[in-house]
Amino acid sequence: MWLGQRDFWYDEAFTGVAIKQSWHDMMSILISDTHPPLYYFLVKIFAAPFNYSVVGIRLFSVLGGVAAVWAVYRLAKHLFNSRVARYAAAVTALSPFVIQHSQEGRMYMLLAVLIVLATDWFMIGLKTKQTKYLVYWGIFLGLSFLTHYISLWFAVLYGVVYVIW
């Protein structure tokens, strides 16, 4: 389906209305929203050359979906091998969840990329015991906190994995 073929649904419309405002007015709107602001900041910058159109806003998520496939490949390669990574990337690319959310003007694909990359850095840090990888993990986990609050649950899961490791 072409990105501009259907109108925004309610939550996408909120995204569109919010990012069309000035930075100050957008912040006033986002203060009352239940989601953190990182996605809105990034999509405001990205969609500006597209005049904040439906296509411009959704295209950001399309690129997030592509990045998610790459991030899954990277994680699977570090955990297993190239063959498993190719299969994991293919399953990700064909996932109805990824396909659907890659076509919506919402923060879910950005969150997916950040969490998968955070997990990759976390696992590399555990395996190599090099602090720099855990710093990268912390950066990506922090960015995920600024994208969606569900990432707080991932922080708990990382803690459990760390204790078990």
DSSP file (Angstrom, degrees, kcal/mol; ACC not computed):
  #  RESIDUE AA STRUCTURE BP1 BP2  ACC     N-H-->O    O-->H-N    N-H-->O    O-->H-N    TCO  KAPPA ALPHA  PHI   PSI    X-CA   Y-CA   Z-CA
    1    1 A M              0   0    0      0, 0.0     2,-0.2     0, 0.0     5,-0.0   0.000 360.0 360.0 360.0 137.4    0.0    0.0    0.0
    2    2 A W    >   -     0   0    0      1,-0.1     3,-2.0     2,-0.1     4,-0.4  -0.488 360.0-122.8 -70.0 139.0    1.3    3.5   -0.9
    3    3 A L  T 3  S+     0   0    0      1,-0.3     3,-0.3    -2,-0.2    -1,-0.1   0.784 109.6  43.3 -58.0 -31.6    2.0    5.5    2.3
    4    4 A G  T 3  S+     0   0    0      1,-0.2    -1,-0.3    51,-0.0    50,-0.1   0.340  86.3  96.3 -97.1   7.7   -0.3    8.3    1.3
    5    5 A Q  S <  S+     0   0    0     -3,-2.0     2,-0.3    49,-0.1    -1,-0.2   0.835  85.7  40.1 -69.2 -33.4   -3.2    6.1    0.2
    6    6 A R  S    S-     0   0    0     -4,-0.4     3,-0.1    -3,-0.3    -1,-0.0  -0.864  87.1-112.0-118.0 152.9   -5.1    6.2    3.5
    7    7 A D        -     0   0    0     -2,-0.3    -1,-0.1     1,-0.2     2,-0.1  -0.212  45.8 -81.4 -72.0 167.5   -5.7    9.1    5.9
    8    8 A F        -     0   0    0      4,-0.1     2,-0.2     2,-0.1    -1,-0.2  -0.374  39.5-136.6 -63.0 145.7   -4.2    9.3    9.3
    9    9 A W     >  -     0   0    0     -3,-0.1     4,-2.6    -2,-0.1     3,-0.3  -0.499  43.5 -80.2 -92.0 177.6   -5.9    7.4   12.1
   10   10 A Y  H  > S+     0   0    0      1,-0.2     4,-1.8     2,-0.2     5,-0.1   0.864 128.2  42.3 -52.8 -53.4   -6.4    9.1   15.4
   11   11 A D  H  > S+     0   0    0      1,-0.2     4,-1.9     2,-0.2    -1,-0.2   0.875 115.6  50.4 -66.0 -36.3   -2.9    8.7   17.0
   12   12 A E  H  > S+     0   0    0     -3,-0.3     4,-2.8     1,-0.2    -1,-0.2   0.892 106.9  55.4 -65.6 -37.8   -1.2    9.5   13.7
   13   13 A A  H  X S+     0   0    0     -4,-2.6     4,-2.8     1,-0.2     5,-0.2   0.885 104.5  53.6 -61.8 -37.7   -3.3   12.6   13.4
   14   14 A F  H  X S+     0   0    0     -4,-1.8     4,-2.8    -5,-0.2    -1,-0.2   0.934 108.9  49.1 -60.5 -45.1   -2.0   13.6   16.9
   15   15 A T  H  X S+     0   0    0     -4,-1.9     4,-2.6     1,-0.2     5,-0.2   0.945 112.4  48.2 -57.3 -49.1    1.5   13.2   15.6
   16   16 A G  H  X S+     0   0    0     -4,-2.8     4,-1.1     1,-0.2    -2,-0.2   0.907 113.9  45.4 -60.1 -44.8    0.7   15.3   12.5
   17   17 A V  H  X S+     0   0    0     -4,-2.8     4,-0.5     1,-0.2     3,-0.3   0.925 114.0  49.8 -65.0 -44.3   -0.9   18.1   14.5
   18   18 A A  H >< S+     0   0    0     -4,-2.8     3,-1.2    -5,-0.2    -2,-0.2   0.931 111.4  45.8 -63.2 -47.1    1.8   18.2   17.1
   19   19 A I  H 3< S+     0   0    0     -4,-2.6    -1,-0.2     1,-0.3    -2,-0.2   0.686 102.7  64.6 -76.5 -15.6    4.8   18.4   14.7
   20   20 A K  H 3< S+     0   0    0     -4,-1.1    -1,-0.3    -3,-0.3    -2,-0.2   0.643  90.3  86.9 -77.1 -13.3    3.2   21.0   12.5
   21   21 A Q  S << S-     0   0    0     -3,-1.2    -3,-0.0    -4,-0.5     2,-0.0  -0.260  94.4 -87.6 -78.5 168.4    3.3   23.5   15.4
   22   22 A S     >  -     0   0    0      1,-0.1     4,-3.0     4,-0.0     5,-0.2  -0.284  47.3-101.8 -64.3 164.4    6.3   25.7   16.3
   23   23 A W  H  > S+     0   0    0      1,-0.2     4,-2.2     2,-0.2     5,-0.2   0.917 123.9  48.2 -57.7 -43.5    8.8   24.1   18.6
   24   24 A H  H  > S+     0   0    0      2,-0.2     4,-1.8     1,-0.2    -1,-0.2   0.936 114.4  44.4 -63.4 -47.8    7.4   25.9   21.6
   25   25 A D  H  > S+     0   0    0      1,-0.2     4,-2.0     2,-0.2    -2,-0.2   0.874 110.9  55.0 -66.9 -36.2    3.8   25.0   20.8
   26   26 A M  H  X S+     0   0    0     -4,-3.0     4,-2.9     1,-0.2    -1,-0.2   0.927 107.2  50.3 -61.4 -43.7    4.7   21.4   20.1
   27   27 A M  H  X S+     0   0    0     -4,-2.2     4,-1.8     1,-0.2    -1,-0.2   0.885 107.5  54.0 -62.3 -37.8    6.3   21.2   23.5
   28   28 A S  H  X S+     0   0    0     -4,-1.8     4,-0.6     1,-0.2    -1,-0.2   0.894 112.2  44.5 -62.8 -38.6    3.2   22.6   25.1
   29   29 A I  H >< S+     0   0    0     -4,-2.0     3,-0.9     1,-0.2     4,-0.3   0.920 112.2  51.5 -69.1 -44.8    1.2   19.9   23.3
   30   30 A L  H >< S+     0   0    0     -4,-2.9     3,-1.1     1,-0.3    -2,-0.2   0.770  96.1  68.7 -68.6 -25.7    3.6   17.1   24.2
   31   31 A I  H 3< S+     0   0    0     -4,-1.8    -1,-0.3     1,-0.3    -2,-0.2   0.856 104.4  43.9 -60.1 -33.2    3.7   18.0   27.9
   32   32 A S  T << S+     0   0    0     -3,-0.9    -1,-0.3    -4,-0.6    -2,-0.2   0.495  98.2  96.3 -90.8  -2.9    0.1   16.7   28.1
   33   33 A D  S <  S-     0   0    0     -3,-1.1    -3,-0.0    -4,-0.3     0, 0.0  -0.443  75.3-131.8 -83.9 161.0    0.8   13.6   26.0
   34   34 A T  S    S+     0   0    0     -2,-0.1   115,-0.2     2,-0.1    -1,-0.1   0.472  82.8  78.5 -90.2  -2.4    1.5   10.2   27.5
   35   35 A H  S    S-     0   0    0     -5,-0.1    -2,-0.2   113,-0.1   113,-0.1  -0.814  85.0-108.6-109.8 147.8    4.6    9.6   25.3
   36   36 A P        -     0   0    0      0, 0.0     4,-0.3     0, 0.0     3,-0.3  -0.214  32.2-117.7 -65.9 166.4    8.1   11.0   25.7
   37   37 A P  S  > S+     0   0    0      0, 0.0     4,-2.3     0, 0.0     5,-0.2   0.563  84.8  93.8 -91.0  -9.5    9.2   13.5   23.1
   38   38 A L  H  > S+     0   0    0    108,-2.1     4,-2.4     1,-0.2     5,-0.2   0.901  88.0  48.8 -56.5 -47.3   12.2   12.0   21.1
   39   39 A Y  H  > S+     0   0    0    107,-0.5     4,-3.0    -3,-0.3     5,-0.3   0.927 111.7  49.9 -56.9 -45.8   10.1   10.6   18.3
   40   40 A Y  H  > S+     0   0    0     -4,-0.3     4,-2.0     1,-0.2    -1,-0.2   0.893 110.0  50.5 -63.5 -39.8    8.2   13.8   17.8
   41   41 A F  H  X S+     0   0    0     -4,-2.3     4,-1.7     2,-0.2    -1,-0.2   0.945 114.7  43.6 -60.8 -47.9   11.5   15.8   17.7
   42   42 A L  H  X S+     0   0    0     -4,-2.4     4,-2.7    -5,-0.2    -2,-0.2   0.912 114.8  46.9 -67.4 -43.4   13.0   13.5   15.1
   43   43 A V  H  X S+     0   0    0     -4,-3.0     4,-3.0    -5,-0.2    -1,-0.2   0.835 107.8  57.9 -71.2 -29.6   10.0   13.2   12.9
   44   44 A K  H  X S+     0   0    0     -4,-2.0     4,-0.8    -5,-0.3    -1,-0.2   0.933 112.5  40.6 -61.8 -44.4    9.4   17.0   13.0
   45   45 A I  H  < S+     0   0    0     -4,-1.7     3,-0.4    -5,-0.2    -2,-0.2   0.929 118.7  46.4 -67.9 -45.5   12.9   17.5   11.6
   46   46 A F  H  < S+     0   0    0     -4,-2.7     4,-0.2     1,-0.2    -2,-0.2   0.903 114.7  44.9 -65.8 -43.0   12.6   14.6    9.1
   47   47 A A  H ><>S+     0   0    0     -4,-3.0     5,-2.4     1,-0.2     3,-1.1   0.592  88.3  88.9 -82.5 -10.6    9.1   15.5    7.8
   48   48 A A  G ><5S+     0   0    0     -4,-0.8     3,-2.1    -3,-0.4    -1,-0.2   0.911  85.3  52.0 -56.0 -47.1    9.8   19.2    7.3
   49   49 A P  G 3 5S+     0   0    0      0, 0.0    -1,-0.3     0, 0.0    -2,-0.1   0.725 108.6  53.6 -63.8 -16.9   11.1   18.9    3.8
   50   50 A F  G X 5S-     0   0    0     -3,-1.1     3,-1.1    -4,-0.2     6,-0.3   0.228 118.9-113.2 -96.9  12.1    7.9   17.0    2.9
   51   51 A N  T < 5 -     0   0    0     -3,-2.1    -3,-0.2     1,-0.2    -4,-0.1   0.827  63.3 -70.6  58.0  34.4    5.8   19.8    4.3
   52   52 A Y  T 3 <S+     0   0    0     -5,-2.4    -1,-0.2     1,-0.1    -4,-0.1   0.815  87.9 165.8  54.7  34.8    4.6   17.5    7.1
   53   53 A S    <>  -     0   0    0     -3,-1.1     4,-2.4    -6,-0.4     5,-0.2  -0.244  53.8-104.2 -74.3 167.5    2.6   15.4    4.7
   54   54 A V  H  > S+     0   0    0      1,-0.2     4,-2.4     2,-0.2     5,-0.2   0.915 124.3  47.7 -55.6 -45.1    1.2   12.0    5.4
   55   55 A V  H  > S+     0   0    0      1,-0.2     4,-2.5     2,-0.2    -1,-0.2   0.922 110.6  50.8 -65.0 -44.9    3.9   10.4    3.3
   56   56 A G  H  > S+     0   0    0     -6,-0.3     4,-0.8     1,-0.2    -1,-0.2   0.887 113.4  44.8 -61.9 -39.7    6.7   12.5    4.9
   57   57 A I  H >X S+     0   0    0     -4,-2.4     4,-0.6     1,-0.2     3,-0.5   0.924 117.1  44.1 -71.2 -44.3    5.6   11.5    8.4
   58   58 A R  H >X S+     0   0    0     -4,-2.4     4,-1.8    -5,-0.2     3,-0.5   0.801 101.5  68.5 -71.8 -27.9    5.1    7.8    7.6
   59   59 A L  H 3X S+     0   0    0     -4,-2.5     4,-2.3     1,-0.2    -1,-0.2   0.841  91.7  61.4 -61.0 -32.6    8.4    7.6    5.6
   60   60 A F  H <X S+     0   0    0     -4,-0.8     4,-1.6    -3,-0.5    -1,-0.2   0.907 106.2  46.0 -58.7 -41.8   10.3    8.1    8.9
   61   61 A S  H <X S+     0   0    0     -4,-0.6     4,-2.3    -3,-0.5    -1,-0.2   0.835 107.0  58.0 -71.1 -32.6    8.7    4.9   10.1
   62   62 A V  H  X S+     0   0    0     -4,-1.8     4,-2.1     2,-0.2    -2,-0.2   0.944 108.0  46.4 -60.0 -47.1    9.5    3.1    6.9
   63   63 A L  H  X S+     0   0    0     -4,-2.3     4,-2.5     1,-0.2    -1,-0.2   0.861 109.9  55.1 -64.0 -34.7   13.2    3.9    7.4
   64   64 A G  H  X S+     0   0    0     -4,-1.6     4,-2.1    -5,-0.2    -1,-0.2   0.886 106.2  51.6 -62.9 -38.9   12.8    2.7   11.0
   65   65 A G  H  X S+     0   0    0     -4,-2.3     4,-1.8     2,-0.2    -2,-0.2   0.907 110.3  47.7 -64.4 -42.2   11.5   -0.6    9.7
   66   66 A V  H  X S+     0   0    0     -4,-2.1     4,-1.9     1,-0.2    -2,-0.2   0.921 112.3  49.6 -63.3 -43.7   14.5   -1.0    7.4
   67   67 A A  H  X S+     0   0    0     -4,-2.5     4,-2.8     1,-0.2    -2,-0.2   0.847 106.7  56.6 -64.2 -33.5   16.8   -0.1   10.2
   68   68 A A  H  X S+     0   0    0     -4,-2.1     4,-2.5     2,-0.2    -1,-0.2   0.897 105.0  51.0 -65.1 -39.9   15.0   -2.7   12.4
   69   69 A V  H  X S+     0   0    0     -4,-1.8     4,-2.1     2,-0.2    -2,-0.2   0.934 113.0  45.9 -61.6 -45.3   15.7   -5.4    9.9
   70   70 A W  H  X S+     0   0    0     -4,-1.9     4,-2.6     2,-0.2    -2,-0.2   0.916 112.0  51.2 -62.5 -43.7   19.4   -4.4    9.9
   71   71 A A  H  X S+     0   0    0     -4,-2.8     4,-2.6     1,-0.2    -2,-0.2   0.889 109.9  49.0 -64.4 -39.5   19.5   -4.2   13.7
   72   72 A V  H  X S+     0   0    0     -4,-2.5     4,-2.8     2,-0.2     5,-0.3   0.911 110.8  51.3 -65.0 -41.6   18.0   -7.7   14.1
   73   73 A Y  H  X S+     0   0    0     -4,-2.1     4,-2.4    -5,-0.2    -2,-0.2   0.944 111.4  47.9 -57.7 -48.0   20.5   -9.0   11.6
   74   74 A R  H  X S+     0   0    0     -4,-2.6     4,-2.1     2,-0.2    -2,-0.2   0.923 113.5  46.2 -60.6 -47.4   23.3   -7.5   13.6
   75   75 A L  H  X S+     0   0    0     -4,-2.6     4,-2.2     1,-0.2     5,-0.2   0.933 113.8  47.8 -62.4 -47.1   22.0   -8.8   16.9
   76   76 A A  H  X S+     0   0    0     -4,-2.8     4,-2.9     1,-0.2     5,-0.4   0.863 110.1  53.1 -64.6 -35.5   21.5  -12.3   15.5
   77   77 A K  H  < S+     0   0    0     -4,-2.4    -1,-0.2    -5,-0.3    -2,-0.2   0.914 111.4  45.7 -65.3 -41.7   24.9  -12.4   13.9
   78   78 A H  H  < S+     0   0    0     -4,-2.1    -2,-0.2    -5,-0.2    -1,-0.2   0.859 119.9  40.5 -69.1 -34.4   26.6  -11.4   17.2
   79   79 A L  H  < S-     0   0    0     -4,-2.2    -2,-0.2    -5,-0.2    -1,-0.2   0.836 138.8  -7.5 -81.5 -33.7   24.5  -14.0   19.2
   80   80 A F  S  < S-     0   0    0     -4,-2.9     2,-0.3    -5,-0.2    -3,-0.2   0.474  99.4 -68.5-127.1 -95.9   24.7  -16.8   16.6
   81   81 A N     >  -     0   0    0     -5,-0.4     4,-2.3     1,-0.1    -1,-0.2  -0.941  46.6 -83.7-161.7 178.9   26.1  -16.6   13.1
   82   82 A S  H  > S+     0   0    0     -2,-0.3     4,-2.3     1,-0.2     5,-0.2   0.860 122.0  53.9 -64.2 -36.8   25.5  -15.1    9.6
   83   83 A R  H  > S+     0   0    0      2,-0.2     4,-2.0     1,-0.2    -1,-0.2   0.953 111.5  43.8 -64.6 -49.3   23.1  -17.8    8.5
   84   84 A V  H  > S+     0   0    0      1,-0.2     4,-2.9     2,-0.2    -1,-0.2   0.895 112.0  55.8 -60.7 -39.5   20.9  -17.4   11.6
   85   85 A A  H  X S+     0   0    0     -4,-2.3     4,-2.6     1,-0.2    -1,-0.2   0.896 105.4  50.8 -61.8 -41.2   21.1  -13.6   11.1
   86   86 A R  H  X S+     0   0    0     -4,-2.3     4,-2.3     2,-0.2    -1,-0.2   0.926 112.8  46.1 -63.0 -43.9   19.9  -13.8    7.5
   87   87 A Y  H  X S+     0   0    0     -4,-2.0     4,-2.8     2,-0.2     5,-0.2   0.921 112.6  50.0 -64.2 -43.6   16.9  -15.8    8.6
   88   88 A A  H  X S+     0   0    0     -4,-2.9     4,-2.3     1,-0.2    -2,-0.2   0.908 111.6  48.5 -62.0 -41.7   16.2  -13.5   11.5
   89   89 A A  H  X S+     0   0    0     -4,-2.6     4,-2.7     2,-0.2    -1,-0.2   0.897 111.6  50.0 -65.3 -40.1   16.3  -10.5    9.2
   90   90 A A  H  X S+     0   0    0     -4,-2.3     4,-1.8     2,-0.2    -2,-0.2   0.923 110.9  48.4 -64.6 -43.9   14.0  -12.2    6.7
   91   91 A V  H  X S+     0   0    0     -4,-2.8     4,-0.6     1,-0.2    -2,-0.2   0.908 113.2  48.8 -62.3 -40.6   11.5  -13.1    9.4
   92   92 A T  H >< S+     0   0    0     -4,-2.3     3,-0.9    -5,-0.2    -2,-0.2   0.931 109.9  50.8 -63.3 -45.7   11.7   -9.5   10.7
   93   93 A A  H 3< S+     0   0    0     -4,-2.7    -1,-0.2     1,-0.2    -2,-0.2   0.820 116.2  41.7 -63.3 -30.7   11.2   -8.0    7.2
   94   94 A L  H 3< S+     0   0    0     -4,-1.8    -1,-0.2    -5,-0.2    -2,-0.2   0.444  85.3 122.1 -96.3  -1.3    8.1  -10.2    6.6
   95   95 A S    <X  -     0   0    0     -3,-0.9     4,-2.8    -4,-0.6     5,-0.2  -0.428  60.2-143.2 -64.9 126.8    6.6   -9.8   10.1
   96   96 A P  H  > S+     0   0    0      0, 0.0     4,-2.8     0, 0.0     5,-0.2   0.865 102.1  56.3 -57.9 -34.9    3.1   -8.3    9.9
   97   97 A F  H  > S+     0   0    0      2,-0.2     4,-2.6     1,-0.2     5,-0.2   0.946 110.8  42.2 -60.6 -49.2    3.9   -6.3   13.0
   98   98 A V  H  > S+     0   0    0     -6,-0.2     4,-1.6     2,-0.2    -1,-0.2   0.916 115.1  50.2 -66.5 -43.1    6.9   -4.7   11.4
   99   99 A I  H  < S+     0   0    0     -4,-2.8     4,-0.3     2,-0.2    -2,-0.2   0.941 114.2  44.9 -60.7 -47.3    5.2   -4.1    8.1
  100  100 A Q  H >< S+     0   0    0     -4,-2.8     3,-1.5    -5,-0.2    -2,-0.2   0.951 116.4  43.5 -62.3 -50.8    2.2   -2.5    9.8
  101  101 A H  H >< S+     0   0    0     -4,-2.6     3,-0.8     1,-0.3     8,-0.4   0.668 104.3  65.0 -75.6 -14.5    4.1   -0.3   12.1
  102  102 A S  T 3< S+     0   0    0     -4,-1.6    -1,-0.3    -5,-0.2    -2,-0.2   0.561 103.5  49.6 -77.8  -7.6    6.5    0.7    9.4
  103  103 A Q  T <  S+     0   0    0     -3,-1.5     2,-0.4    -4,-0.3    -1,-0.2   0.239  96.6  87.2-112.4  10.8    3.6    2.4    7.6
  104  104 A E  S <  S-     0   0    0     -3,-0.8     2,-1.8   -46,-0.1     5,-0.2  -0.888  77.1-127.6-116.1 144.4    2.3    4.4   10.6
  105  105 A G  S    S+     0   0    0     -2,-0.4     2,-0.3   -45,-0.1   -90,-0.2  -0.406  75.6 104.6 -83.6  60.7    3.3    7.8   11.8
  106  106 A R  S    S-     0   0    0     -2,-1.8     3,-0.5    -5,-0.3     4,-0.3  -0.816  81.4-105.6-135.4 174.9    4.0    6.6   15.3
  107  107 A M  S  > S+     0   0    0     -2,-0.3     4,-2.3     1,-0.2     5,-0.2   0.385  85.6 100.8 -86.6   3.1    7.1    5.9   17.5
  108  108 A Y  H  > S+     0   0    0      1,-0.2     4,-2.2     2,-0.2    -1,-0.2   0.845  81.9  46.5 -66.9 -36.4    7.0    2.1   17.4
  109  109 A M  H  > S+     0   0    0     -3,-0.5     4,-2.4    -8,-0.4    -1,-0.2   0.883 112.0  51.5 -73.9 -36.2    9.6    1.4   14.8
  110  110 A L  H  > S+     0   0    0     -4,-0.3     4,-2.4     2,-0.2    -2,-0.2   0.932 111.3  49.0 -61.6 -44.1   12.0    3.9   16.3
  111  111 A L  H  X S+     0   0    0     -4,-2.3     4,-2.7     1,-0.2     5,-0.2   0.922 109.6  51.8 -60.1 -45.1   11.5    2.1   19.7
  112  112 A A  H  X S+     0   0    0     -4,-2.2     4,-2.5     1,-0.2     5,-0.2   0.927 110.7  47.3 -59.7 -46.0   12.1   -1.3   18.1
  113  113 A V  H  X S+     0   0    0     -4,-2.4     4,-2.5     1,-0.2     5,-0.2   0.933 113.5  47.9 -61.7 -46.3   15.4   -0.2   16.5
  114  114 A L  H  X S+     0   0    0     -4,-2.4     4,-2.4     1,-0.2    -2,-0.2   0.902 113.8  46.4 -64.1 -41.4   16.6    1.4   19.7
  115  115 A I  H  X S+     0   0    0     -4,-2.7     4,-2.5     2,-0.2    -1,-0.2   0.908 113.3  48.2 -69.0 -41.9   15.7   -1.6   21.9
  116  116 A V  H  X S+     0   0    0     -4,-2.5     4,-2.2    -5,-0.2    -2,-0.2   0.923 114.8  45.8 -65.6 -42.4   17.3   -4.2   19.4
  117  117 A L  H  X S+     0   0    0     -4,-2.5     4,-2.5    -5,-0.2     5,-0.2   0.892 111.7  52.0 -67.3 -38.0   20.5   -2.1   19.2
  118  118 A A  H  X S+     0   0    0     -4,-2.4     4,-2.5    -5,-0.2    -2,-0.2   0.920 110.3  49.2 -61.2 -42.4   20.5   -1.7   23.0
  119  119 A T  H  X S+     0   0    0     -4,-2.5     4,-2.7     2,-0.2     5,-0.2   0.898 109.5  52.2 -63.2 -41.0   20.2   -5.4   23.3
  120  120 A D  H  X S+     0   0    0     -4,-2.2     4,-2.3     2,-0.2    -2,-0.2   0.948 112.5  44.0 -60.4 -49.5   23.0   -6.0   20.9
  121  121 A W  H  X S+     0   0    0     -4,-2.5     4,-2.6     1,-0.2    -2,-0.2   0.885 112.8  53.7 -63.7 -37.7   25.4   -3.6   22.8
  122  122 A F  H  X S+     0   0    0     -4,-2.5     4,-2.4    -5,-0.2    -2,-0.2   0.935 110.6  45.2 -61.8 -47.5   24.3   -5.2   26.1
  123  123 A M  H  X S+     0   0    0     -4,-2.7     4,-2.5     2,-0.2    -2,-0.2   0.894 113.1  49.8 -67.1 -39.3   25.1   -8.7   24.9
  124  124 A I  H  X S+     0   0    0     -4,-2.3     4,-2.9    -5,-0.2     5,-0.3   0.918 111.1  51.1 -62.8 -42.4   28.5   -7.6   23.4
  125  125 A G  H  X S+     0   0    0     -4,-2.6     4,-1.9     8,-0.2     5,-0.4   0.901 111.1  47.2 -61.9 -42.0   29.3   -5.9   26.7
  126  126 A L  H  < S+     0   0    0     -4,-2.4    -1,-0.2     2,-0.2    -2,-0.2   0.916 115.8  45.0 -64.8 -42.9   28.4   -9.0   28.7
  127  127 A K  H  < S+     0   0    0     -4,-2.5    -2,-0.2     1,-0.2    -1,-0.2   0.910 124.7  31.0 -68.7 -42.8   30.5  -11.3   26.4
  128  128 A T  H  < S-     0   0    0     -4,-2.9    -1,-0.2    -5,-0.2    -2,-0.2   0.659  91.6-139.1 -92.2 -17.0   33.6   -9.0   26.1
  129  129 A K     <  +     0   0    0     -4,-1.9     2,-0.6    -5,-0.3    -3,-0.1   0.790  52.0 146.6  59.3  29.4   33.4   -7.4   29.6
  130  130 A Q    >>  -     0   0    0     -5,-0.4     3,-1.0    -6,-0.3     4,-0.9  -0.865  46.8-146.8 -99.2 125.5   34.3   -4.1   27.9
  131  131 A T  H 3> S+     0   0    0     -2,-0.6     4,-2.1     1,-0.2     3,-0.4   0.817  91.3  68.7 -60.6 -34.2   32.7   -1.1   29.6
  132  132 A K  H 3> S+     0   0    0      1,-0.3     4,-2.1     2,-0.2    -1,-0.2   0.855  98.3  51.6 -59.3 -34.2   32.4    0.9   26.3
  133  133 A Y  H <> S+     0   0    0     -3,-1.0     4,-2.3     2,-0.2    -1,-0.3   0.859 108.3  50.6 -71.3 -33.9   29.8   -1.5   25.0
  134  134 A L  H  X S+     0   0    0     -4,-0.9     4,-2.3    -3,-0.4    -1,-0.2   0.818 107.9  53.9 -71.4 -29.3   27.8   -1.2   28.2
  135  135 A V  H  X S+     0   0    0     -4,-2.1     4,-2.2     2,-0.2    -2,-0.2   0.927 108.8  48.3 -65.7 -44.7   28.0    2.6   27.8
  136  136 A Y  H  X S+     0   0    0     -4,-2.1     4,-2.5     1,-0.2     5,-0.2   0.914 110.4  52.5 -60.1 -42.0   26.6    2.2   24.2
  137  137 A W  H  X S+     0   0    0     -4,-2.3     4,-2.8     1,-0.2     5,-0.2   0.935 108.8  49.9 -57.6 -46.7   23.9    0.0   25.7
  138  138 A G  H  X S+     0   0    0     -4,-2.3     4,-2.5     1,-0.2    -1,-0.2   0.876 109.6  51.1 -61.4 -38.6   23.1    2.7   28.2
  139  139 A I  H  X S+     0   0    0     -4,-2.2     4,-2.4     2,-0.2    -1,-0.2   0.949 113.9  42.9 -63.8 -48.8   22.9    5.4   25.5
  140  140 A F  H  X S+     0   0    0     -4,-2.5     4,-2.0     2,-0.2    -2,-0.2   0.873 114.6  50.2 -68.5 -36.2   20.5    3.4   23.4
  141  141 A L  H  X S+     0   0    0     -4,-2.8     4,-2.0    -5,-0.2    -1,-0.2   0.916 110.7  50.5 -65.5 -41.8   18.4    2.3   26.4
  142  142 A G  H  X S+     0   0    0     -4,-2.5     4,-1.4    -5,-0.2    -2,-0.2   0.907 109.5  50.3 -61.0 -42.2   18.2    6.0   27.4
  143  143 A L  H  < S+     0   0    0     -4,-2.4    -1,-0.2     1,-0.2    -2,-0.2   0.872 107.9  53.8 -63.9 -35.7   17.1    7.0   23.9
  144  144 A S  H >X S+     0   0    0     -4,-2.0     4,-2.5     1,-0.2     3,-1.4   0.880 103.6  56.0 -66.8 -35.5   14.4    4.3   24.1
  145  145 A F  H 3< S+     0   0    0     -4,-2.0    -1,-0.2     1,-0.3    -2,-0.2   0.866 106.4  51.4 -59.8 -35.3   13.2    5.8   27.4
  146  146 A L  T 3< S+     0   0    0     -4,-1.4  -108,-2.1     1,-0.2  -107,-0.5   0.473 113.3  46.6 -80.6  -1.3   12.8    9.1   25.5
  147  147 A T  T <4 S-     0   0    0     -3,-1.4     2,-0.3     1,-0.4    -2,-0.2   0.799 127.7  -8.5-105.9 -44.8   10.8    7.3   22.8
  148  148 A H    ><  -     0   0    0     -4,-2.5     3,-1.5  -113,-0.1    -1,-0.4  -0.964  54.6-132.5-157.9 138.9    8.3    5.1   24.8
  149  149 A Y  T >  S+     0   0    0     -2,-0.3     3,-2.0     1,-0.3     4,-0.3   0.661  96.2  79.5 -71.2 -15.5    7.9    4.3   28.4
  150  150 A I  T >> S+     0   0    0      1,-0.3     3,-1.6     2,-0.2     4,-0.7   0.749  76.2  77.4 -62.3 -20.6    7.5    0.5   27.8
  151  151 A S  H <> S+     0   0    0     -3,-1.5     4,-1.6    -7,-0.3    -1,-0.3   0.708  76.3  74.6 -63.2 -17.9   11.3    0.5   27.5
  152  152 A L  H <> S+     0   0    0     -3,-2.0     4,-1.5     1,-0.2    -1,-0.3   0.867  91.4  55.4 -61.2 -34.8   11.4    0.7   31.3
  153  153 A W  H <> S+     0   0    0     -3,-1.6     4,-2.2    -4,-0.3    -1,-0.2   0.864 102.8  55.4 -65.2 -35.1   10.3   -3.0   31.3
  154  154 A F  H  X S+     0   0    0     -4,-0.7     4,-2.9     1,-0.2    -1,-0.2   0.878 102.0  56.9 -65.2 -35.7   13.3   -3.8   29.1
  155  155 A A  H  X S+     0   0    0     -4,-1.6     4,-1.9     2,-0.2    -1,-0.2   0.907 107.1  48.9 -60.1 -40.6   15.6   -2.2   31.7
  156  156 A V  H  X S+     0   0    0     -4,-1.5     4,-2.1     2,-0.2    -2,-0.2   0.924 111.2  49.7 -63.2 -44.4   14.1   -4.7   34.2
  157  157 A L  H  X S+     0   0    0     -4,-2.2     4,-2.6     1,-0.2    -2,-0.2   0.897 108.3  52.7 -63.3 -40.3   14.8   -7.6   31.8
  158  158 A Y  H  X S+     0   0    0     -4,-2.9     4,-2.7     1,-0.2    -1,-0.2   0.907 108.0  52.3 -60.4 -40.5   18.3   -6.4   31.2
  159  159 A G  H  X S+     0   0    0     -4,-1.9     4,-2.2     2,-0.2    -2,-0.2   0.907 109.5  48.5 -61.9 -42.2   18.8   -6.4   35.0
  160  160 A V  H  X S+     0   0    0     -4,-2.1     4,-2.5     2,-0.2     5,-0.2   0.933 112.5  48.1 -63.1 -46.2   17.5  -10.0   35.3
  161  161 A V  H  X S+     0   0    0     -4,-2.6     4,-2.8     1,-0.2    -2,-0.2   0.910 110.4  52.5 -61.2 -42.1   19.8  -11.1   32.4
  162  162 A Y  H  < S+     0   0    0     -4,-2.7    -1,-0.2     2,-0.2    -2,-0.2   0.918 110.5  46.9 -60.1 -44.8   22.8   -9.4   34.0
  163  163 A V  H  < S+     0   0    0     -4,-2.2    -1,-0.2     1,-0.2    -2,-0.2   0.913 115.3  45.6 -64.8 -42.7   22.2  -11.1   37.4
  164  164 A I  H  <        0   0    0     -4,-2.5    -2,-0.2     1,-0.3    -1,-0.2   0.887 360.0 360.0 -67.6 -38.1   21.8  -14.5   35.7
  165  165 A W     <        0   0    0     -4,-2.8    -1,-0.3    -5,-0.2    -2,-0.2   0.504 360.0 360.0 -61.2 360.0   24.8  -14.0   33.5
